[in-house]
Amino acid sequence: MDSGLSDDPVALKILIAGGFGVGKTTLVGAISEIKPLRTEEVLSERGIGVDDIDGVEAKTTTTVAMDFGRITIRDGLVVYLFGTPGQERFWFMWDELSYGALGAVVIADTRRLTDCFPSVDYFEQRGTPFVVAVNCFDGAERHGVDDVRIALDLDPDVPVLLCDVRSRTSAKEVMVTLVEHSLRTLTATG
């Protein structure tokens, strides 16, 4: 007897966005079950005067197209992760990367909080559900989620959480929070 349900796999797409050097590549690598596809290149002289490396002077590479990872939730349900490039000169790719996305994670670095404004603005303007994950860098001053929410002028329903993008457990918490928030948002607007 045909149940009417499709046996086709369901694929969810999640974007990982934020400023240069906030930990997008690291988050994808921490949670992906496959070796992530990375399009990192060595920083070159072409970026001098174009890319702002204040606060991340030790960074030697940058994502020039995207990072890609995968998480299998269960048979027939897969999550694809797409890490966006952080520098303004690569933002033209965001429209293609965001097409069909369930939602996005905006990673914030409180040492350079203004770097995540373009990501927040991008997803707000498109009505894409997103969460803000504050990457708690070693040695950085800690700020509470309410302070970050106020500084970013976020709507009260946008989840903000503290995380360590190097930790698989922390990255998993960020992803679960995003999926739950996206489902609530889609249910409320649908």
Secondary structure, 3 states (H helix, E strand, C coil): CCCCCCCCCEEEEEEEEECCCCCHHHHHHHHCCCCCEEEEEECCHHHCCCCCCCCCCCCCEEEEEEEEEEEEEECCEEEEEEECCCCHHHHHHHHHHHCCCCEEEEEECHHHHHHHHHHHHHHHHHCCCEEEEEECCCCCCCCCHHHHHHHHCCCCCCCEEEECCCCHHHHHHHHHHHHHHHHHHHHHHC
